[in-house]
Amino acid sequence: MKSGGQRSRICLAAALAVAAALPASGQSFYQPQAAAPAPKANVLQQITFEQRLNQQVPLDLAFRDEAGRAVTLRQYFGKRPVILTLAYYRCPMLCPQVLYGLAGVLRVLDFQPGRDFEVVTVSFDPQDTPQTAAAEKQRVLARYPRPGAEQGWHFLTGDPAAITALAKAAGFGYAYIPQTGQYAHASGIMVLTPEGKFAQYFYGVDYPARDVRLALVESSQHRIGTLVDQVLLYCYHYDPNTGRYGALVVRLLRVGALLTLLLLGTFIGLMVRAEHKRAAMSSAPREGGR
């Protein structure tokens, strides 16, 4: 949907403005040197993040994991929902914030990586190697020291053809800036179903824990989560225009009315029970009486 891409471009424009204000020593990937020209307008038009909801990711795309093993995306699907991120490992600015933001929200959730969900991070820089992927994994998992994270969060690299096909399927646009030797790109994460279909997109670098939790529960076809999660999913619905879960007012009113009736029924039941108890006590013969 275009609204998500437009919002991403607005965020990118703000990031460019901040980067332009940094001194040269900051080495921002958007403007690492004061003399470096800003990306041209046609380059910025390539930086999109369009939602591909319900579309299938190409599961047979081949990559290499952080250990250098040949893998396909299919290996990470089939049983659990998958959080997919596109980031490159030499990025000095935005990509680390995306990954650290994801690590932060996952730290809040009580779901187990590798058991309840998988995380797959793919570099869109063909120059990244399994060695740079392994180094990035070590940095990120230092912020997410959850048991199982080592086996549940995968960092992949690949050739240009596989990278391009995955980025296109995800609606993720990016552009190489020769003047800086870096990439301009949007930011966010995607949640996919176990079958490999795009279910939810979350933009930026800060992701609401409740929304990410509900996305994982819903994408898993309710195989994970609690009764509370099911009630919340009944009352909240993912809005692709905002990239967040919003309240369904009618359902909230229904749940509120049901809770009111339950409380009222419980109160009436307790009152009737107490009245019966008092009546029984008053009708019982007094001690020593006839």
Secondary structure, DSSP 8 states (H G I E B T S, - for coil): -HHHHHHHHHHHHHHHHHHHHS-GGG--SS-SSTTS----HHHHTT--B---TT-B--TT-EEE-TTS-EEEGGGG-SSS-EEEEE--TT-SSHHHHHHHHHHHHHHHS---BTTTBEEEEE---TT--HHHHHHHHHHHHTT---TTHHHHEEEEB--HHHHHHHHHHHTB-EEEETTTTEEEE--EEEEE-TTSBEEEEEESS---HHHHHHHHHHHTTTSSS-HHHHHHHHHEEEETTTTEEEE-HHHHHHHHHHHHHHHHHHHHHHHHHHHHHHHHHHHS--TT--
